[in-house]
Amino acid sequence: MGELKPLVSVLVPAFNEEANVQRAYEAIVDTFLDLPGYDCEIIFTDNHSTDRTFEILKEIAGRDPRVRVIRFSRNVGYQLSLLTAYKAANGDCSVQIDCDLQDPPHHIPAMLGLWRQGHQVVYGIRRSLQDDWFTALLRRGFYRFIHALSEDDLPVNAGEFRLVDRRILTELRQVDDTSPYLRGLISAMGFSQVGFEYDRQTRIAGESKFPFRAMLALAVDGILNHSLAPLRLASMASLVVGTVTLLLLLGYLIGKLLFGQDWPAGFATTTMLLLLSITLNAVFLGIVGEYVGRIFMQAKHRPKPIVEATLNGDIRRVHKLTIPDLEAG
C-alpha cells in the first residue's frame, strides 16, 4: 500500500449559488488534476439555500465521494457556516475559497508551495477589486481602519482566500463563538503567516450575497471582536466632556462669586449642552450595548448551527479519481 498523500480540504461556502456550484466543483477538480502529489476533499456548506443549490450538490456528491456537503437547517450566516466547515475539515491543510470563483483556484498550487516552505497560514492580498469604486473604497478603508484599531496584526487588503495548516484547524475546533470573525481570529493565532498578491476576478454568474448591509455587519463584528478601542473611546470622550464641564462650572463660580458677574440665563446654551450630553450618552451606551449583547449571546450557549443533512459523511482519505472514473460512476 502506497504512502498516503497530503490531504487538502477545500472549503466552499454556498448560499443560493445554483449557477456557480458546478463551475466551482469543476474548477477545483481541474486544479487538483495538476497536483498528483495531493489528495483533496471538497466541503460545501449550504447555508439553507432556497434555490437548486442543494439538489445540484446532491448530484455532485453522488458522483464524487471526495465531495462532502453540510446543509444547515437555517441560514446561520457566512462566518458561522465557515467555522463549521473548518471544524469538519480532515486535511493536513485547508483552503477556503468562495463559490463564485472570484478568488481563482489556480492559485492553490502556489499556496501549497508556500505551505511546504513551513508557513502555517497563506493568505491572499487583493491587489485589485472588481467592485464599483465606492464599494472598493469602503473595503480598502475598512481594512486599514481595523488594522489601526486592532491589537492583533490583521493584514491589510486580505480577504477570505487563505490556506491554513492542520495546527490551525485543530485550534479552530476549540472555538465557541456565536459571532466569530474568522479573518481576524486566524490572524490573531500567530504562527508563520505569509501573503501573496492576486487580482480578484469578476463574478460571472449569480448575485453577490454581500450587499452593503452585510458588509457593514461584518465590519462591526471585525471591530468589536478584535479591538477595545470603541470602549476606550467612550471612556476618553466622557473624561474630556467631564473635564470641560468642570472647568466651565469653575469659571462660572469664580466669575459669579469673585468678580460679581451677572451671567444671563441662557436657555439656548443650556438646551445645547443638554442635547450634547444626551447624544454622547446615547452613542456610547450603544457601543457598550454592542459588547454586552455579544456577552449575552455567548452566555446563552445557544445550540451550534444545526446540520439538516450531510452527504458522503466523514471521509478521512479517498483515492484520487480521474474525470473518466467520475463519468463512469
C-alpha positions, 0 to 999 in steps of 0.5 A: 500500500502506497504512502498516503498523500497530503490531504487538502480540504477545500472549503466552499461556502454556498448560499443560493449559488445554483449557477456557480456550484458546478463551475466551482466543483469543476474548477477545483477538480481541474486544479487538483488534476495538476497536483498528483502529489495531493489528495483533496476533499471538497466541503460545501456548506449550504447555508439553507439555500432556497434555490437548486443549490442543494439538489445540484450538490446532491448530484455532485456528491453522488458522483464524487465521494471526495465531495462532502456537503453540510446543509444547515437547517437555517441560514446561520450566516457566512462566518458561522457556516465557515467555522463549521466547515473548518471544524469538519475539515480532515486535511493536513491543510485547508483552503477556503475559497468562495463559490463564485470563483472570484478568488481563482483556484489556480492559485492553490498550487502556489499556496501549497508551495508556500505551505511546504516552505513551513508557513502555517497560514497563506493568505491572499492580498487583493491587489485589485477589486472588481467592485464599483469604486465606492464599494472598493473604497469602503473595503480598502478603508475598512481594512486599514481602519481595523488594522489601526484599531486592532491589537492583533496584526490583521493584514491589510487588503486580505480577504477570505482566500487563505490556506491554513495548516492542520495546527490551525484547524485543530485550534479552530475546533476549540472555538465557541463563538456565536459571532466569530470573525474568522479573518481576524481570529486566524490572524490573531493565532500567530504562527508563520503567516505569509501573503501573496498578491492576486487580482480578484476576478469578476463574478460571472454568474449569480448575485453577490450575497454581500450587499452593503448591509452585510458588509457593514455587519461584518465590519462591526463584528471585525471591530468589536471582536478584535479591538477595545478601542470603541470602549476606550473611546467612550471612556476618553470622550466622557473624561474630556466632556467631564473635564470641560464641564468642570472647568466651565462650572469653575469659571462660572463660580469664580466669575459669579462669586469673585468678580460679581458677574451677572451671567444671563440665563441662557436657555439656548446654551443650556438646551445645547449642552443638554442635547450634547450630553444626551447624544454622547450618552446615547452613542456610547451606551450603544457601543457598550450595548454592542459588547454586552449583547455579544456577552449575552449571546455567548452566555446563552450557549445557544445550540451550534448551527444545526446540520439538516443533512450531510452527504458522503459523511466523514471521509478521512482519505479517498483515492484520487479519481480521474474525470473518466472514473467520475463519468463512469460512476 
